[in-house]
Amino acid sequence: MVGMVGTGRTTRARRISAEHRAVRLTPDEWMIPPSGGTSGTTSTGAVATSSKTG
């Protein structure tokens, strides 16, 4: 999704992902804030995880 700043892209994307139980991929929420933060967490507080099979 693309558009100008402040046009509601994030809000709309969150609604779409909730309505369709979809995964929303956004690098902005994966970045560690310049003031610090905890590695492996998003700005929303969700913990990034991965799993390996095989």
Summary of the structure (lengths in Angstrom):
residues: 54
radius of gyration: 13.6
end to end distance: 34.4
largest distance: 43.8
contacts: 69
relative contact order: 0.12
helix: 26%
strand: 4%
